[in-house]
Amino acid sequence: MTTDVRSRKSAGSGAFDAPYATPDESLAAQLIADSAQSDAADKRIDARATRLIEGIRAHAGGLGGVEDFLHAYSLSTKEGLALMVLAEALLRVPDAVTTDRLIEDKLKAGDWTSPDLKSNALLVSASAWTLGMTVRIIQPGETPDSILESLAKRLGVPAVRSATRQAMRLLGSHFVLGQTIEEALDRADRNGGLRYSFDMLGEGARTAADAERYLSAYAAAIDAIGKAAGDDALPNRPGISVKLSALHPRYEAVSRGRVLAEIVPRVLALARKARDHDLNFTIDAEEADRLELSLEVIAAVVADTSLRGWEGFGLAVQAYQKRAGAVIDWLAELAKARQRRFMVRLVKGAYWDTEIKRAQERGLGDYPVFTRKPMTDLNYLQCTRKLLAARPRLYPQFATHNALTVASVIEDAGGAGAYGAGAYGAKGYEFQRLHGMGEVLYETLSAELPDAACRIYAPVGGYRDLLAYLVRRLLENGANSSFVAVAADPTVPISTILRRPRAWIGEAKQARHPKIPLPHHLYGAGRRNSAGVEFGDAKSLEALVNDVRGADVPTLATPILNGIALSGTERPLRSPIDGNIIGQVREANPVMASAAMAAAQTGFAVWSTTPVATRARCLERAADLFEKQRARLIALTQHEGGKTLDDALAEVRETVDFCRYYAAQARESFAPTALPGATGESNTLRYRGRGVFVCISPWNFPLAIFCGQIAAALAAGNTVVAKPAEQTPLIAAAAVRLLHEAGVPSAALHLVPGDGTIGAALVADARVAGVAFTGSTEVARLINRALAAKDSAVVPLIAETGGINAMIVDATALPEQVTDDVITSSPGEMPAAMMLRCRAAVHE
């Protein structure tokens, strides 16, 4: 696969260059120092925030909208959580009949006794569920189905059905302004005088047809918004938010060249249309690994001279990203170089849980986002000052529902007079809130400061798209959850609400969340996570690609017996990419196969009595060597296996994980255990190796499964004769050499490349004590019959066959998530499968 790593220099501006995941502690000291205010400023902030909170508490309905539910009902109702799970699923059911059948299926039990459930609490339950708070509420052994069954017995099926439908209506009305742009514009018109930014729901294109559909929807929405916009000037005009991932099905760093060539014209066409209507056109935020690519797209679009004189172009910046401040600095430089003005929406961030899990799964050195909420709050304040200082080149838009943050922004902006009657002047700025949230807060602010400007970020789309949006929004507002939970609660002292983020952090060494381990510590002290590369960090990607291109790739594979390369029938190897010859393999014959079995049988006596700790250390050293030789192995899996860069990296990482996993399992499961009356280590071993294992691996995972089979057998004290797939012997030979280098005795591991006749000869050998096979079901059956026909002890067969995992997807599933999980992700082997290999390889 060719990966575009050409110069990232943007015309008129330097390439964005900031560390991808700086340690929290390294940033904390400066953020804490920069957040300090004078006593007079702190008093003014406290006074204003107090008035805003008092206004909220004086309001008859409390916070208003969704927040009324968040306050009125604590996050402790298990029935509500279960009902919300059902409601969320029902949003995607295509017809009324299926809806009723699903409700009946979930609520098929019993009698009702007391109609005491308040349906409004369902929205609170949604918040708790999607924010992962159910661990505090749902007890072990409980499931949504069991809770619903209990609820149905108390309240009755009709009432629960009604509550479920009400939950769906609440989700729709409080979070979506309209199902169509026309409906949303009509509803916005009835709320006359308010600024809006319309967000077209959609989770991103997965196909070219998706991208075309989203492009058409954006274009039609811009025209509709423009026609209804009236005669006001910017910034007092509506806008639209656009997700770049909705405009291209491969919006990812490794597709950089294609993305820039195809998406820039699309964004430019939409921007010109927004310019024609003088609208606010905002590029919405994406995940951290797309940031640099997004900035490249933005730089290319604003470089077009057709956009000169229009000041409505903007983008969102996420304060939970550690690079947020650097993004603002970069934008200010770009605006100066291009003689433009950008509108910048500052948010706290909507993908926090995704960013944490991605960094862990990818084995990064640290996280691109802060792990504690007060650190995000501190960064938000620093970004606020950067934006205000960059006026008039940047027009700040502060998205927040927190009274303390609002008061802090006003103080940093220079006081109430900084609004300039909502003008787009050098001192102008605005606040933003989500549709359905923050209503009373900004009504209270407007009563105190009539010139205060606030824009409503309003989603538009069908209810089937609501769930993914809802999860994002609730996660984003999780950063404000403490304020939302207590702002309208008179039992909570206002002084507690006004506690500053720096006070929550205390010292820089406390900046990191103690219960969120670094990605390489994900599995605890037992084993280290394999190291990955963040492709969204251009420097890291470029370094990896250069290393791979410069790697010394072997071109000859031979049989290896007792560490010695043997001769054999030579055959050319062709790349699956273009059919070119990339090397040669000397294939073994049945005589060599028999010799390998004999050598392994001889080596078993020593290896099987080697201490478990020694065997584990060999595998751990092998893992380290695989990481050290990563570029060479990636190049090999690309040349010989036809892997893309991301698949090749994942293959190496899985190999490393296999070695470390089996080493850890060997220490835990095979360590000597004292038995009654036993003396000496040799008499306390509970497990011992079986003998010689034959490991036959497939072409599609030529490194990971090849090494996984071997590592499991070696960890258990067996010796191995390995036969790789005919297509990938170069990879196998390189892996065997590295395992030998790591300390695995040459007598314990032998390689016999060849076709199916070699595999059959190995399986038929009388010395075989076990077979690990991954491949077709047909071949597995042949191996099974061959082993069953032996007139000897039962020989275990560990077979992974078929290559297809079944998944049932019904109408309630989110299609985009299914696509991501099933089609675009490469499934690794589960620990249970790993352990099966290890356990089957020993005698107890």
TAQUI-V456569 format. One record per run of one state. SS is the DSSP state (A for helix, B for strand, O for the rest). FROM is the first residue (numbers start at 1). LEN is the number of residues. Records with the same first field share a line. If there is no record, write none. Layout:
BEGIN
SS->FROM-LEN  FROM-LEN
END
This chain:
BEGIN
O->1-9  11-2  14-10  35-4  59-7  73-5  91-5  107-5  113-8  131-2  137-7  156-1  179-2  191-4  201-7  228-11  243-1  247-6  278-2  284-4  303-2  308-5  319-2  322-2  339-3  348-4  362-7  370-3  390-4  400-3  413-3  420-9  435-4  449-5  461-2  479-2  487-7  498-3  506-2  511-8  522-2  527-11  550-6  558-2  562-2  566-3  575-6  588-2  609-3  629-1  642-3  670-11  684-4  690-2  697-7  716-3  724-2  742-7  752-4  765-3  776-1  789-7  802-13  825-6  841-1  844-1
B->10-1  13-1  112-1  176-3  195-6  239-4  280-4  313-6  321-1  342-6  369-1  394-6  429-6  454-7  556-2  560-2  564-2  569-6  581-7  688-2  692-5  719-5  749-3  768-8  796-6  842-2
A->24-11  39-20  66-7  78-13  96-11  121-10  133-4  144-12  157-19  181-10  208-20  244-3  253-25  288-15  305-3  324-15  352-10  373-17  403-10  416-4  439-10  463-16  481-6  494-4  501-5  508-3  519-3  524-3  538-12  590-19  612-17  630-12  645-25  681-3  704-12  726-16  756-9  777-12  815-10  831-10
END
